[in-house]
Amino acid sequence: MGLLDLFSKEKSRERNVGRVINKYAQSPDRLKAMQTLLADGSPEALYGVMRRFGMMYDKTIEDEQEKDYLFESLVEKGGVVLAPLKKYLLAADSISWPLRVLDKVVATKDEVIDVLAEVMKRHEPGYERDPTKKMQLLTHLGGIKNPRVPGLVAPYLADMDGEVRYTAAEALIKQGDEAAACEPLLAVFVSDQEESKRLRIRIAEGFAELGWSIGDKRAEVEKHLPEAFTIEARGKEPARIKKKAGKE
């Protein structure tokens, strides 16, 4: 293939990517462009077609259908999409669909976690104008039962955004790993700097549901305990948070 042919193919690919992410194009035109890029199969074409996940079409049913089609097509290609998928996960602002693809094209949970850990390095705890991507990463991690997850999630309990902190707490509670989660969750719960009542309620609910001990922090926990909860200790048993009868 000569230089002119390569240039022509690249320009054609760019035009099709433009059609794929054009919200004012007709749905059949976008689908045709997606099919062309998928048939191309190069890393550049696959990365380009993934940009459709980041575009929201005004007609919600067609938007969902197009994304479903793209999801199924990428999954069908298997591991060949992994390199452009990693690139897209690092670059995109919203990654819920690509995360679903990732789950299908890698063989193990550890491989999924490896990719997510790499992406999280670009979105460490701290200020971000739009924390959506952080929350999507934390939510996805929360659904993967693995001893590596709590260590990746816990630092986000110190994030500046309250929704990120809540999502991190939710992910830790879902893991159900008392040894890994109790200390960081209690540290947030008893902190005088934590202003979110909703977050404290969720942590209290988690401890009550899972029967986790609050260790030697009874006095500190009582100071911040939401009204619907109490602390129960029987004999030499460790103190635990309980939900009051009749409180839902």
N, C-alpha and C positions, 0 to 999 in steps of 0.2 A: 504494500500500500504506500503510495507516494505522499509527499507533504501536502499536496492539494487535496488529496482524498482524506487525509487526517484532519485537515482544517475544515473541510466540508462536513465531516462527521461530527466534529466538535460543535460547529455552528448549529447543525441540526439538533444535536442533543440540547444545546442551550435553548433553542426555540421550544422544544418539547417541555423542558423544565418550566419555561415561562408559561406555557399553556396549563401545565399541571397546577400551578399556584395562582392562576388567574381566577379570582372569585367571580368575575363578570363573564367568563366563558360559559358556553353551554356544557352541561354534564357529559354528553356524548363526546364532545371535543376533548375534554379533560381525560376521559377514560381512554380514548384512542392514544393520546400522548403518553399516558401511564403505561399502556400496553407496549408501545414502542420502546420506552425506556427499559421496561422489564425484559423485553426481548433482547435489547442491547446487552444487558447483563454486566457491563463494566462497572468497576467501583464508582466511577464518576456518575454513571447513569443511575445506579441504585441509590447513591446518596441524593441525587437530584430528585428522584421520584419520592423518596422519603419526606421531602419537604412538603408534600401534600398533607402529611399529618399535622403540620403547623398552620395550615390554612383553614379557616372556618367559612363554609359556604352558607349563604343566607337560607337556603332551603334545607332544613335540618335532616329530613329523611334521605335526600340524595347525598348530603354530606356524609351521613353515617354509612350509606351503601358504598360510596366510593372508598371510604377508609376501611370498611370491612373487606372489600375486594383487594385493596392494596395489602392489608394484613395477611390475608390468605395466600396471596401471590408470593409475598416475601417469605412466609413460613415454608411454602412449597420448595423454594430454592435452597433452603437449609443453610449450612454453615458458610456458604459463599457470601452471604449478606453481612457476616459478622463485622468485618473491617469497616465498611461504610456505615453500619449501624452504630458502632462505637463512635465514629466521627460525628454522626448526627446527634447521638446522646450528649456528647460534649458541647455541641454548638447550639442545640435547640433550646428554646425557652420553655416549651411544654413537651413532656415526654411520656405521657401515659400510654399512648399507642405503641411507640417504640419499645417500651418496657415489656409490653405483652409479646412483641415479636422476640425480644431477647430470651424470654422464658422458653420459647419454642425452638430456638435454633442452637442452644447450647445444651450440653449433655447433663451437667450437674449443677446443683445449687451453688457449689463453690465457684464455678465459672461465672454464674450470674453475679455473685457477691464481688468477685474480682473486678468485673466491669463497673459495678455500682460504686465500689470504693474508689476507682479511678475518677469517675465523674464527680464524686463528692469532694475530691481534693480541689476542684474548681469552685466549690460552693460550701466553703467551711463556715462554721458558726460565726455570726456577725451580721452586719447590715447588708441587705440587698434590697434594691428598689422593689423588685417583684420576687417574693419568696416561693412562688408556685412550684418551681422545679425542686426546691429543697423538700417541700411537703410531699411531692410525688415520689421522690427517692425514699423518703422515710416511710411512707405508707407501703411502698413496695417491699422494702426491707422487713417491715413488720409482719408481712405475710409469709416470710421465709423462715422457718424454724431451723436455726443454725447457731451454734455457740459463738460464732464470729459477729453476729448481728448486734448484740447489746453494746459491744465496744465501739462500733461504728455509729450507733444511734445516740448513746448517752451524751456526747459532747453538745448535741443540739438542744439539750435542756437549758443551756446557757445562751441560746440565740437571742437576739434583740427583739425578734418578732414573736408575739404571744401565740399565734397560730402554729408557728414552727415548733415552739416548745410543747404545745398541746399535742401535735402530731408525733413528736418524739416520745412523749409519755405514753401515748396510745400504742406506739410500736413496741415499747419496752413491756408494757402490760401484756400485749398479745404474745410476746415471746414466752411468758410464764416462767422465766428463769430468775427465781428469787435471789440466788446468790449474786447474780450480776446486776439486777435491777433495783433492789431495795435501797441501797445506799444512795445512788444518784437521785432516785425519785424522792426519798425522804429529805435530801438536801434541798431540793426545790420546794417541797411542801413546807418546810419550817423556815425558809428564808424570808426575812422581813422585807426584802426587795421584790419578792414576787407579788404582783398585784392582781393576778388572774384568779378570781373565785372559781371560774369554770374549770381551770386546770387543777386546782386543789380538790374540787369535787370528783374529777375523773380519777385522780390518784387515790383518793379515799375509796372510791368505788372499786378500783382495781385491787387494793389491799384487802378490802372486805370480801370480794368475790373469790380471790385466790387464797385467802387465809394467811397472808404473809405477816410476819412479826414486825413490830416497830422497834424492837430492841430496847435500847436504853433512852429512847427519845420521847418517852411518854409525855413529859411536861411540855416539851417544845411542840409536839403534835397537838396536844390539847389546846394550846394557845391559838392555833390556826384551824381547828377542826370545824368543818361545816356543820350547820345545825342539825342536819339529817343523820348524823353519825355519832357514835359513842365509842369509847375504848373499853374493851373487856379483858379482864385478866382473872384467871382461876388458879388459885394456889400458886404453884411454882411455874405454871405455864407462862410463856412470854405474852406480853400485852399485844392485842390485835385490834384493829379497827373493825367495828361492826355497824351495820346499818340499823337504825332504830326501827322497831316494829311499826308497820303501817306507813313507813316513809318509802315512797317510790321516786 
